[in-house]
Amino acid sequence: MVVCEEKLGENKVGEGRVYPLSVAPMMDRTDRHFRYFMRQITRYTLLYTEMITTAAIIHGNRAKLLDFSTEEKPLSLQLGGDNPYDLAECARIAEDWGYNEVNLNVGCPSSRVQNGNFGACLMLQPKLVADAVEVMQKATSLPVTVKHRIGVDERDRYEDLVNFVRVVSQAGCQGFTIHARKAWLQGLSPKENRNIPPLRYHDVHRLKQEFPHLWIEINGGFTCLQQVQEQLQLVDAVMIGRAAYDNPYLFASSDSEIFGAEIVPPTRHEVVEAMFPYIDFWVGKGLKLHSITRHLLQLFTGKPGTKAWKRHLSENAHLPNAGVDLVRDALAKVPQ
């Protein structure tokens, strides 16, 4: 299946397998510089912003929060919030800003997020999520999707998951990204909530069977494209999280293997060289080189020279006047 750029731009979630692969939204990770870097590796994989709260968008510096390079598309804006009308306003803003999709976070278990009554705790309020989705969809022509867990605390039976998806889908939501772990709202840190609760892929597979008309994406623990291919026999899409940051080059063949595009994967050296004009631009605007190169550190994971590459960038990218020449020097330490 060749997924052309026009199709990616026009189709809504639920109208066919448009984005069979995505990189998860991650706080302090998936900023615009990481996304631009990932675009040098994969053209078609759906990318996400970090979660941004509705209050920050409505009252904060929108340009700083929302601006992106056109090369980053297709791109989804993930929102955090519980007020349907604030979420609708942000959905309108997302469309005006040029995003491809809006996603509601119903999966983050951090205490800060809970104090704002959004994230994973909203799974306990499916009617509120449904109301929010309904109002958001009226406010924008963009697809509105929901990212959530299989359950929270003691409400983690498969029947609870089905009830949540049924209620929210009846409000018109057609796209669900499901982290196949439950979340504990108390007692575990966000990091522990990504690792300690056991993965229950079978619940997500069963959900797809029960709701074949919905677009179901699975998330949690995936580290290679072979796993993606296997999951795509059972669900519509796969989201990769931490592995995308720890080993970004695993996406190098995704455009051809997953999306069916006739594209020769770039080498790791070509990926870095493609970043030079971007680095020049942002350093010229006063951005510290480290803000970009911190995302590049794991590019050579598992390859000779990776320690020298990471050391040179980590020790020097924060220095005054650090720029492209420093990255060239680091690259020279890695065998072709």
C-alpha positions as CSV (number, residue, x, y, z in Angstrom):
1,M,0.0,0.0,0.0
2,V,1.5,3.3,-1.1
3,V,0.3,6.1,1.2
4,C,0.7,9.4,-0.7
5,E,1.0,12.7,1.0
6,E,-2.3,13.9,-0.3
7,K,-4.1,10.9,1.2
8,L,-2.4,11.5,4.5
9,G,-3.7,15.1,4.5
10,E,-7.3,14.4,3.5
11,N,-8.4,11.2,5.1
12,K,-10.0,11.2,8.6
13,V,-9.2,8.6,11.2
14,G,-11.7,5.8,10.7
15,E,-11.8,6.1,6.9
16,G,-9.2,3.5,6.3
17,R,-5.7,2.8,7.7
18,V,-4.2,6.2,7.2
19,Y,-1.6,6.3,9.9
20,P,-0.6,2.7,10.7
21,L,2.4,3.9,12.7
22,S,3.0,6.8,15.1
23,V,5.5,8.1,17.6
24,A,3.9,8.7,21.0
25,P,3.6,12.1,22.6
26,M,6.2,12.3,25.3
27,M,6.8,15.2,27.7
28,D,10.2,16.8,27.3
29,R,10.8,14.7,24.3
30,T,8.6,15.3,21.3
31,D,9.2,19.0,20.8
32,R,9.5,20.6,17.4
33,H,13.3,19.9,17.1
34,F,12.8,16.2,17.8
35,R,10.0,16.0,15.3
36,Y,12.0,17.7,12.6
37,F,14.9,15.2,13.3
38,M,12.4,12.3,13.0
39,R,11.3,13.6,9.7
40,Q,14.8,13.0,8.3
41,I,14.3,9.4,9.2
42,T,10.6,8.8,8.3
43,R,8.3,10.8,6.1
44,Y,5.0,9.3,6.8
45,T,4.9,8.2,10.4
46,L,2.4,10.3,12.4
47,L,4.1,12.5,15.0
48,Y,2.7,14.2,18.1
49,T,3.4,17.2,20.1
50,E,4.0,16.9,23.8
51,M,0.8,17.1,25.8
52,I,-0.2,20.8,26.0
53,T,-2.9,21.9,28.4
54,T,-5.9,23.9,27.3
55,A,-5.1,26.7,29.8
56,A,-1.6,27.1,28.4
57,I,-2.9,27.4,24.8
58,I,-5.8,29.8,25.7
59,H,-3.8,32.0,28.0
60,G,-0.1,31.4,27.0
61,N,2.3,32.1,24.2
62,R,0.6,30.2,21.4
63,A,3.4,30.7,18.9
64,K,6.0,29.2,21.3
65,L,3.6,26.3,22.2
66,L,2.1,25.5,18.8
67,D,4.5,26.6,16.0
68,F,6.0,23.9,13.9
69,S,7.8,23.5,10.6
70,T,5.7,22.2,7.7
71,E,8.2,19.4,7.2
72,E,6.9,17.9,10.6
73,K,3.5,17.0,9.2
74,P,1.5,14.8,9.5
75,L,1.3,16.1,13.0
76,S,-1.2,15.7,15.8
77,L,-1.7,18.1,18.7
78,Q,-2.3,16.4,22.0
79,L,-4.4,18.3,24.5
80,G,-4.8,18.0,28.2
81,G,-7.9,19.3,29.8
82,D,-11.4,18.5,31.1
83,N,-13.5,21.5,30.1
84,P,-15.4,20.6,26.9
85,Y,-15.6,24.2,25.7
86,D,-11.9,25.0,26.4
87,L,-11.0,21.8,24.5
88,A,-13.3,22.9,21.6
89,E,-11.6,26.3,21.5
90,C,-8.2,24.6,21.4
91,A,-9.4,22.2,18.6
92,R,-10.4,25.3,16.6
93,I,-7.0,26.8,17.2
94,A,-5.3,23.6,16.1
95,E,-7.1,23.6,12.8
96,D,-6.2,27.3,12.3
97,W,-2.6,26.4,13.1
98,G,-2.5,23.7,10.4
99,Y,-2.4,20.5,12.5
100,N,-3.7,17.2,11.0
101,E,-5.4,15.9,14.0
102,V,-6.4,16.7,17.6
103,N,-5.9,14.1,20.4
104,L,-7.3,14.1,23.9
105,N,-5.0,12.8,26.7
106,V,-6.9,10.3,28.9
107,G,-3.8,8.3,29.8
108,C,-1.3,10.3,31.8
109,P,-1.3,9.3,35.5
110,S,0.9,12.0,36.9
111,S,-0.3,13.7,40.1
112,R,0.0,17.1,38.5
113,V,-2.3,16.0,35.7
114,Q,-4.7,14.4,38.2
115,N,-4.9,17.7,40.1
116,G,-6.1,19.3,37.0
117,N,-8.7,16.5,36.6
118,F,-7.4,15.3,33.2
119,G,-5.3,12.5,31.9
120,A,-5.9,8.9,33.1
121,C,-8.4,9.9,35.8
122,L,-10.9,10.9,33.1
123,M,-11.3,7.2,32.3
124,L,-13.5,7.2,35.4
125,Q,-15.7,9.8,33.8
126,P,-16.5,8.5,30.3
127,K,-19.6,10.7,29.9
128,L,-17.4,13.8,30.4
129,V,-14.9,12.6,27.8
130,A,-17.8,11.9,25.5
131,D,-19.2,15.4,26.0
132,A,-15.8,16.9,25.3
133,V,-15.3,14.9,22.1
134,E,-18.7,15.8,20.9
135,V,-18.1,19.5,21.4
136,M,-14.6,19.3,19.9
137,Q,-15.9,17.6,16.8
138,K,-18.5,20.4,16.3
139,A,-15.7,23.0,16.6
140,T,-13.3,21.5,14.0
141,S,-13.2,19.5,10.8
142,L,-10.0,17.7,12.0
143,P,-10.2,14.2,13.3
144,V,-10.6,14.1,17.1
145,T,-9.0,11.0,18.7
146,V,-8.5,9.8,22.3
147,K,-5.4,8.2,23.9
148,H,-6.2,6.2,27.0
149,R,-5.3,3.2,29.2
150,I,-7.0,-0.2,29.4
151,G,-8.1,0.9,32.9
152,V,-7.3,2.7,36.1
153,D,-6.9,1.5,39.7
154,E,-9.4,-1.3,40.4
155,R,-11.6,-0.3,37.4
156,D,-9.6,-2.3,35.0
157,R,-11.9,-5.1,33.9
158,Y,-12.3,-5.6,30.2
159,E,-15.9,-4.7,30.6
160,D,-14.8,-1.3,32.0
161,L,-12.7,-0.7,29.0
162,V,-15.6,-1.6,26.7
163,N,-17.9,0.7,28.5
164,F,-15.5,3.6,28.2
165,V,-15.0,3.1,24.4
166,R,-18.7,2.5,23.8
167,V,-19.7,5.7,25.6
168,V,-17.1,7.9,23.9
169,S,-17.6,6.3,20.4
170,Q,-21.4,7.0,20.7
171,A,-20.4,10.7,20.9
172,G,-18.8,10.4,17.5
173,C,-15.2,9.5,18.3
174,Q,-13.8,7.0,15.7
175,G,-10.1,6.8,16.8
176,F,-8.8,5.3,20.0
177,T,-5.1,4.9,20.9
178,I,-4.9,2.4,23.8
179,H,-1.9,2.0,26.0
180,A,-2.2,-1.7,26.9
181,R,-1.4,-1.2,30.6
182,K,-3.7,0.0,33.4
183,A,-2.6,3.0,35.4
184,W,-2.4,3.3,39.1
185,L,-3.4,6.9,40.1
186,Q,-1.7,6.5,43.5
187,G,1.5,4.7,44.5
188,L,3.4,4.6,41.2
189,S,5.3,7.3,39.4
190,P,4.6,8.1,35.8
191,K,7.8,6.1,34.9
192,E,6.7,3.1,37.0
193,N,3.2,3.3,35.4
194,R,5.0,2.8,32.0
195,N,6.7,-0.4,33.2
196,I,5.2,-2.1,36.2
197,P,1.5,-2.8,35.3
198,P,1.5,-5.8,33.0
199,L,0.8,-5.4,29.3
200,R,-2.5,-6.8,28.2
201,Y,-2.4,-6.8,24.4
202,H,-5.2,-9.3,24.2
203,D,-7.7,-6.8,25.6
204,V,-6.9,-4.4,22.8
205,H,-7.1,-7.1,20.2
206,R,-10.5,-8.2,21.6
207,L,-11.7,-4.7,21.6
208,K,-10.9,-4.3,17.9
209,Q,-12.9,-7.5,17.3
210,E,-15.8,-6.2,19.2
211,F,-15.7,-2.7,17.6
212,P,-14.5,-3.5,14.0
213,H,-15.9,-0.1,12.8
214,L,-13.6,1.9,15.1
215,W,-9.9,2.8,14.4
216,I,-7.9,1.1,17.1
217,E,-4.3,1.8,17.7
218,I,-2.2,-0.2,20.3
219,N,0.6,1.3,22.4
220,G,3.0,-0.2,25.0
221,G,6.3,-1.9,24.9
222,F,7.0,-2.1,21.1
223,T,10.6,-1.8,20.1
224,C,10.9,-2.9,16.4
225,L,9.1,-2.9,13.1
226,Q,8.6,-6.7,13.1
227,Q,6.4,-6.3,16.2
228,V,4.5,-3.5,14.4
229,Q,3.9,-5.8,11.4
230,E,2.6,-8.6,13.7
231,Q,0.2,-6.2,15.5
232,L,-1.1,-4.8,12.3
233,Q,-2.7,-8.2,11.6
234,L,-4.9,-7.5,14.7
235,V,-5.4,-3.8,15.0
236,D,-5.3,-0.7,12.8
237,A,-2.2,1.0,14.0
238,V,0.8,0.8,16.4
239,M,2.2,3.6,18.5
240,I,5.9,3.4,19.6
241,G,6.9,5.5,22.6
242,R,10.2,5.4,24.5
243,A,11.9,3.1,21.9
244,A,11.4,5.9,19.3
245,Y,13.6,8.2,21.5
246,D,16.1,5.6,22.6
247,N,16.6,4.2,19.1
248,P,15.1,6.6,16.6
249,Y,16.8,4.9,13.6
250,L,14.4,1.9,14.0
251,F,12.0,4.0,11.9
252,A,14.4,4.2,8.9
253,S,12.6,1.5,6.9
254,S,9.1,2.3,8.2
255,D,8.1,4.3,5.1
256,S,8.8,1.3,2.8
257,E,7.9,-1.6,5.2
258,I,4.8,-0.1,6.8
259,F,3.5,2.6,4.4
260,G,4.6,0.9,1.2
261,A,6.4,3.9,-0.2
262,E,9.3,3.4,-2.7
263,I,11.9,5.1,-0.6
264,V,15.5,4.1,0.1
265,P,16.1,4.6,3.8
266,P,18.7,7.3,4.6
267,T,21.9,6.3,6.3
268,R,22.5,7.7,9.8
269,H,25.2,10.0,8.4
270,E,22.7,11.3,5.9
271,V,20.2,12.0,8.6
272,V,22.7,14.1,10.5
273,E,23.8,16.0,7.4
274,A,20.2,16.7,6.5
275,M,20.0,18.5,9.9
276,F,22.8,21.0,9.1
277,P,20.7,23.7,7.5
278,Y,18.1,23.4,10.3
279,I,20.8,23.7,13.0
280,D,22.3,26.7,11.2
281,F,18.9,28.4,11.1
282,W,18.0,27.9,14.8
283,V,21.5,28.6,16.2
284,G,21.5,31.8,14.1
285,K,18.3,32.8,15.9
286,G,20.0,32.3,19.3
287,L,18.9,28.8,20.2
288,K,21.4,26.8,22.1
289,L,22.7,23.9,20.0
290,H,22.0,21.5,22.9
291,S,18.3,22.1,22.4
292,I,18.5,20.3,19.1
293,T,21.4,17.8,19.5
294,R,20.0,16.3,22.8
295,H,17.5,14.6,20.5
296,L,20.2,13.2,18.2
297,L,22.3,11.5,20.9
298,Q,20.8,8.0,20.3
299,L,20.9,8.0,16.5
300,F,24.0,5.7,16.5
301,T,22.7,3.3,19.2
302,G,24.4,0.0,18.9
303,K,26.9,1.2,16.3
304,P,30.7,1.7,16.6
305,G,31.5,5.3,17.5
306,T,28.2,5.9,19.4
307,K,30.0,6.7,22.7
308,A,32.3,9.2,21.0
309,W,29.4,10.8,19.2
310,K,27.4,11.2,22.4
311,R,30.3,12.3,24.5
312,H,31.4,15.1,22.0
313,L,27.9,16.5,21.7
314,S,27.1,16.2,25.4
315,E,30.2,17.9,26.6
316,N,30.3,20.7,24.0
317,A,26.8,21.5,22.6
318,H,26.1,23.9,25.5
319,L,29.2,26.0,24.8
320,P,28.9,29.5,23.4
321,N,29.0,29.6,19.6
322,A,28.5,25.9,19.3
323,G,27.0,25.1,15.9
324,V,27.1,22.9,12.8
325,D,30.9,22.6,12.9
326,L,30.7,20.9,16.3
327,V,28.2,18.4,15.0
328,R,30.4,17.7,12.0
329,D,33.3,17.0,14.4
330,A,31.1,14.6,16.3
331,L,30.0,12.9,13.1
332,A,33.6,12.4,12.0
333,K,34.1,10.2,15.1
334,V,31.6,7.7,13.8
335,P,32.7,5.3,11.0
336,Q,30.7,5.5,7.8
